[in-house]
């Protein structure tokens, strides 16, 4: 499966079944404001079949980079985030994610999770000083 698409045919066949998956992928245009995720995103997820669909409990790890909004030095940090989401055949817009045939695509879940945590005005961890001219 390319990217963050996961085949879940085995889970759909049996209620209560579970499976762990780990995928690493670089996503284009993943960023907000000045901060971007230039490298790969790793998703470690536990998939569980429930009556409504498939619950995904995911740990998402990514490293953002940007220029400090004060001194313009390179800054960055690794994010370690968690998400619990439901994928279903008839998703509720803005609340659940779609099951497409026998596949789920974790890309939108990753984007939603990571973009909320990126700094809008990144700055150095230690206070930096910009000397006046």
Secondary structure, DSSP 8 states (H G I E B T S, - for coil): --TTEEE-HHHHHSTT-EEEEEEEEE-TT-EETTEE--SEEEEEEEEEEETTEEEEEEEEEEEEEEE-TTT--EEEEEEEEEEEEEEETT--TTT-EEEETTEEE-HHHHHHHHHTTS-SS---SS-------
